[in-house]
Amino acid sequence: MNIPTPQSWPNCDKAIYAYINGFVNMLKGKLTDNLVGIYLHGSLAMNSYFPPKSDMDFIIVTFRKLDPALAEALNMAIARYAEIRPTIGCIECSVIILNTVQKVPEPTPYELHYSEMWHERILNGTVKYGTEQFDSDLPAHLMSVKKRGICLYGMAIDDVFGEVSWQSFLMSVMDDFNWIVENVNICESPYYGVLNICRVLQMITERNDKYLSKYEGAIWGIRNLPSEYKPLIRKALEVYASDNAIDESERKTGGVEWDNTALMAFRNYAKMKRQKYLLTERCILFPLDETDFNELTPLVTNTEVREFLGGVRSLDTTLTNMRISILASNEHLFTVRLQNSNILIGLVTIAPHHNPDDMEISYMFMPDYWGKGYASEAIKALLEFCKKELGLNRVVSETQTANTRSCHLLEKLGYHAESQIERFGAKQIIYAYDLMNGASL
């Protein structure tokens, strides 16, 4: 690939550098003592900026809410300043009060927003100010500032921005991802769609809290995604990075022809991968992979965990059985990880029961996480998965009668004790759950 070197702040084109400094000075003059700081995020802050396509992204933080008249005048000034930018890539910014960026509530409110899409509405005076407005993209933008942003003016980032929960961040990112894979949206914004899919797939696949730029996402995709999609990803990156002159009408396509069949195939692959993880309030459930085995070892060899599961088996036998289950088309195994730390705390499974007419949900968690609601969260997510993705009418769970903690959990979730049997040398209760009515049988 012939990819030009991306730019970064402050080592960018002189015209862009001067333009951004002018923008900062304008904001300082308008907001005066209400201004906490101006923060650059996105491609220019992440050494991934390509002037013909990349936007200039800012979060502007104020101490207090803006008076509606000031908000309107400020947004008008930003819109006018955007008209004299030295590149096709536009300004995108949000003004947010300090309390919001420190606490990151859901939904996340803002004082005003400017982007190219809002430009005409702002100039025509049809934007309402002084009313509470929310933006689902803001948690992702705030995470971008927190992890990789640059302070252009004001207080340091760590003194201003609070932690963004992994759930809020992932939901924010997935909101954009879901738009891309709906209908034929990827064909309308080809390189944007392809590159954003790559960086989301990195998060889903590698299960970490990295925040990649579009450029970095493309490099990851070329190295890690199936070979049949690599030509499309390379093309998307080349178009995104190209310094060929284009006009505003060509910005979404980069002024080149695209293979819609290839785009839709990549979209379908992304939709399939999207369905591979489950999200709860505090946890993320990922499909089990052999790369998880080292982290699983303390769980499957823990005597407390295995007390009512037949005791600790040999590790080789356990891992061999897991390898077989991973390959089985009728079994679904998920690791349970904490959103805020990625620590593996449990394993939950959906597999055929001893009675072949039923599918069984099973679970095990590290003792440190017992009694804290994590198992309940995970099982609820599996019940939803069984109903919506597997199309099941009912599921069962089997546990020893002596395992009173597990019995109580299942009953609290709405399972009903259906029968008792003797199996593996112990009395077992078979609990059933009616997925059609969302209640016990």
Summary of the structure (lengths in Angstrom):
residues: 441
radius of gyration: 25.7
end to end distance: 59.8
largest distance: 79.3
contacts: 1395
relative contact order: 0.08
helix: 46%
strand: 21%
